[in-house]
Amino acid sequence: MAYRWAEGSKPNPVLESVMESVSLSDGAVGILRLSVHGDIAVLASMLQGQQADDGIDRVDLIWDVLHGINAPISATKLLSLINVARSAQRKGGLKKFCLITTLSTDGAWLPRSLQICELRARFRKTLPRKFKSARVQLVKEQIRTGIIHEDLESYSFIQIDVEAESAGAAFAKSDRELRILRGLICLLSNPSFEKTLLGSEHKPINVLRTGHFHTIHNTDGSVATDLIWYEPNYSPRVTFTPRKPSVLVDVLKKTLRRMRNCPYNGRLEQAVVRFASGFDESDPDAAFLKCWSALESILSSNVADYKQLVRRCIFLYEDRDYHESILKQLAEHRNASVHRASDNSLTKSFCYLLQNYFATALKFHIRNYARFSNFEEALTLLSGPVSQSDVNAAMARALFAKRFLAIKP
């Protein structure tokens, strides 16, 4: 289905601002005002369709159209050209790309390669020359001016191979897989609690971070696009080495394998992505809200229901009264945070509590998915009775129903 402008959106004023912010000449686009990047992001958000493209794809399409015109155009014309460009892109088929970035670890404990979910990652202490020279050339000016920070020497490289229709789509797919990988490693390795000294700077909880920037390459090593993706919340991290590397890698591989086999793996993967992104935040309030969202996504359907979330979560524990009390307070804190009325001095501690609940809920799905045909069935179990007497009563009703339905008139 072709793209269309979202109902109620007004692209023309934003497009007029774009045209005033660029110079167009013979396939070249000159940027007169940096605000054009924000305007194009807004235009991209107004595009709707059934395609699975993300925001990066839509931004790329708008820039591609701008490179092909020599004079201002209307929103109607822009939409038509975007659909032409998207059609041509799809006809071109999938191309092979590589994401190159760094991880805050020496990498000696990692395997040479690892299947994440859909994509395979390769780990290296040093980058092959064909990638290194192109990557250095692309980012040297941004590093010189301080826009991005150079990789730390103690960091190791990761390469994720991906097939996609465009460099933007390649980044979106590979970045998602990278966050799944990091999210699981961090869940297995993050501290269960840390005491922050009064007046000290807040730091992200995740022990494994990426470098400041990421590049997309063709398989011959050349850069596939001049775009550089970077982490807005970047801060250097002490190099991470697990206490028991072989045990961590073994558990990681088993978890990834079971996640790939889960009938509702997409939901679990997205939850881990949210967790990884949340605990990359240095602001505890932002980290807490994102991790709460991750917990909701594996204990709730599409409708937020705190009462049901708490009920499903305490199903996983023996001391249910205690955990119910904790979870209800976390839910209160979540609501207060949204309305800026919470005591944020407590938020960092609450993040660690939330991390434990998320890990327990994810472990339940990873270990027991084979018992369910879909996510809703898992939620039904978690929503069920928790006391032995209630379970016995439910079993008796189920047996009665079985006998009743077996009786033929």
Backbone hydrogen bonds, N-H to C=O, Kabsch-Sander energy under -0.5 kcal/mol:
donor,donor_aa,acceptor,acceptor_aa,energy
4,R,48,Q,-2.3
6,A,46,M,-2.8
9,S,6,A,-2.2
14,V,10,K,-0.7
15,L,11,P,-2.9
16,E,12,N,-2.6
17,S,13,P,-1.6
18,V,14,V,-1.9
19,M,15,L,-2.6
20,E,16,E,-1.5
21,S,17,S,-0.7
21,S,18,V,-1.2
22,V,18,V,-0.5
23,S,30,G,-2.4
25,S,28,A,-2.1
28,A,25,S,-1.8
30,G,23,S,-2.9
30,G,28,A,-0.5
32,L,21,S,-3.2
32,L,30,G,-0.7
33,R,21,S,-1.6
36,V,33,R,-1.8
37,H,34,L,-1.7
38,G,34,L,-0.5
39,D,35,S,-2.0
40,I,36,V,-2.6
41,A,37,H,-1.8
42,V,38,G,-2.0
43,L,39,D,-2.4
44,A,40,I,-2.6
45,S,41,A,-1.8
46,M,42,V,-1.0
46,M,43,L,-0.8
47,L,43,L,-0.7
47,L,44,A,-0.9
48,Q,4,R,-2.8
58,R,54,D,-1.7
59,V,55,G,-2.4
60,D,56,I,-2.4
61,L,57,D,-2.2
62,I,58,R,-1.9
63,W,59,V,-2.2
64,D,60,D,-2.6
65,V,61,L,-2.1
66,L,62,I,-2.2
67,H,63,W,-2.0
68,G,64,D,-0.5
68,G,65,V,-1.3
69,I,66,L,-1.1
78,L,74,S,-2.5
79,L,75,A,-2.3
80,S,76,T,-1.9
81,L,77,K,-2.4
82,I,78,L,-2.4
83,N,79,L,-2.1
84,V,80,S,-1.9
85,A,81,L,-2.6
86,R,82,I,-2.5
87,S,83,N,-2.2
88,A,84,V,-2.2
89,Q,85,A,-2.1
90,R,86,R,-2.3
91,K,87,S,-2.0
92,G,88,A,-1.2
93,G,90,R,-1.3
95,K,164,A,-3.3
97,F,162,V,-3.3
98,C,217,H,-2.1
99,L,160,I,-2.6
100,I,215,T,-2.7
101,T,158,I,-1.9
103,L,156,S,-2.6
104,S,209,R,-2.4
105,T,103,L,-2.3
110,L,107,G,-1.1
114,L,121,A,-2.3
116,I,114,L,-0.6
116,I,119,L,-3.0
120,R,161,D,-0.5
121,A,114,L,-3.0
122,R,159,Q,-3.0
123,F,112,R,-2.1
124,R,157,F,-2.6
131,F,128,P,-1.1
132,K,128,P,-2.5
133,S,129,R,-2.3
134,A,130,K,-0.6
135,R,131,F,-2.5
136,V,132,K,-2.8
137,Q,133,S,-2.1
138,L,134,A,-1.8
139,V,135,R,-1.8
140,K,136,V,-1.3
143,I,139,V,-2.4
144,R,140,K,-2.3
145,T,141,E,-2.0
146,G,143,I,-0.9
147,I,142,Q,-1.9
148,I,142,Q,-1.2
155,Y,152,L,-1.6
156,S,103,L,-1.7
156,S,105,T,-0.9
157,F,124,R,-3.4
158,I,101,T,-2.6
159,Q,122,R,-2.8
160,I,99,L,-2.0
161,D,120,R,-1.5
161,D,159,Q,-0.5
162,V,97,F,-2.4
164,A,95,K,-2.4
170,A,166,S,-2.2
171,F,167,A,-2.3
172,A,168,G,-2.2
173,K,169,A,-2.3
174,S,170,A,-2.4
175,D,171,F,-3.0
176,R,172,A,-1.6
177,E,173,K,-1.8
178,L,174,S,-2.3
179,R,175,D,-2.2
180,I,176,R,-1.8
181,L,177,E,-2.5
182,R,178,L,-2.7
183,G,179,R,-2.8
184,L,180,I,-2.2
185,I,181,L,-2.1
186,C,182,R,-2.9
187,L,183,G,-2.3
188,L,184,L,-1.8
189,S,185,I,-0.8
189,S,186,C,-0.6
190,N,186,C,-3.8
196,T,194,E,-0.6
197,L,195,K,-0.5
200,S,197,L,-2.2
205,I,279,F,-0.6
206,N,279,F,-2.2
209,R,207,V,-0.6
211,G,102,T,-1.4
214,H,229,W,-3.4
215,T,100,I,-2.2
217,H,98,C,-2.8
218,N,222,S,-3.3
219,T,96,K,-0.6
221,G,218,N,-2.0
224,A,216,I,-2.5
225,T,216,I,-0.7
229,W,214,H,-1.9
231,E,212,H,-2.5
234,Y,231,E,-1.4
240,F,104,S,-3.1
248,L,244,K,-2.4
249,V,245,P,-2.6
250,D,246,S,-2.1
251,V,247,V,-2.5
252,L,248,L,-2.7
253,K,249,V,-2.5
254,K,250,D,-2.1
255,T,251,V,-2.6
256,L,252,L,-2.5
257,R,253,K,-2.3
258,R,254,K,-2.4
259,M,255,T,-2.4
260,R,256,L,-2.2
261,N,257,R,-1.3
262,C,258,R,-0.9
262,C,259,M,-0.6
265,N,262,C,-1.6
267,R,264,Y,-0.8
268,L,264,Y,-1.3
269,E,265,N,-3.0
270,Q,266,G,-2.2
271,A,267,R,-1.8
272,V,268,L,-2.0
273,V,269,E,-2.2
274,R,270,Q,-2.2
275,F,271,A,-2.2
276,A,272,V,-2.8
277,S,273,V,-2.5
278,G,274,R,-2.5
279,F,275,F,-2.6
280,D,277,S,-0.6
281,E,278,G,-1.5
287,A,283,D,-2.2
288,F,284,P,-2.8
289,L,285,D,-2.2
290,K,286,A,-2.0
291,C,287,A,-2.3
292,W,288,F,-2.5
293,S,289,L,-1.9
294,A,290,K,-1.7
295,L,291,C,-2.3
296,E,292,W,-2.6
297,S,293,S,-1.9
298,I,294,A,-0.7
298,I,295,L,-1.0
299,L,295,L,-0.7
299,L,296,E,-0.9
300,S,296,E,-1.6
304,A,302,N,-0.5
309,L,305,D,-2.5
310,V,306,Y,-2.7
311,R,307,K,-2.1
312,R,308,Q,-2.8
313,C,309,L,-2.3
314,I,310,V,-2.5
315,F,311,R,-1.0
316,L,313,C,-1.6
317,Y,314,I,-1.7
320,R,318,E,-2.0
323,H,319,D,-1.9
324,E,320,R,-2.5
325,S,321,D,-1.9
326,I,322,Y,-2.0
327,L,323,H,-2.8
328,K,324,E,-2.2
329,Q,325,S,-1.5
330,L,326,I,-2.1
331,A,327,L,-2.4
332,E,328,K,-2.0
333,H,329,Q,-2.3
334,R,330,L,-2.3
335,N,331,A,-2.1
336,A,332,E,-2.4
337,S,333,H,-2.4
338,V,334,R,-1.9
339,H,335,N,-1.5
340,R,337,S,-1.4
341,A,336,A,-3.4
342,S,336,A,-0.7
344,N,342,S,-1.1
346,L,343,D,-1.9
348,K,344,N,-0.5
350,F,346,L,-2.0
351,C,347,T,-2.1
352,Y,348,K,-1.2
353,L,349,S,-1.5
354,L,350,F,-2.6
355,Q,351,C,-2.3
356,N,352,Y,-1.6
357,Y,353,L,-1.7
358,F,354,L,-2.5
359,A,355,Q,-2.4
360,T,356,N,-2.2
361,A,357,Y,-2.3
362,L,358,F,-2.7
363,K,359,A,-2.3
364,F,360,T,-1.9
365,H,361,A,-1.7
366,I,362,L,-2.7
367,R,363,K,-2.4
368,N,364,F,-1.8
369,Y,365,H,-1.4
371,R,368,N,-2.0
372,F,369,Y,-2.1
378,A,374,N,-1.2
379,L,375,F,-2.1
380,T,376,E,-2.1
381,L,377,E,-1.7
382,L,378,A,-2.1
383,S,379,L,-1.8
384,G,381,L,-1.5
391,V,387,S,-2.3
392,N,388,Q,-2.6
393,A,389,S,-2.1
394,A,390,D,-2.2
395,M,391,V,-2.4
396,A,392,N,-2.2
397,R,393,A,-2.1
398,A,394,A,-2.1
399,L,395,M,-2.4
400,F,396,A,-2.3
401,A,397,R,-2.4
402,K,398,A,-2.1
403,R,399,L,-2.4
404,F,400,F,-2.9
405,L,401,A,-2.5
406,A,402,K,-1.2
407,I,403,R,-0.7
407,I,404,F,-0.9
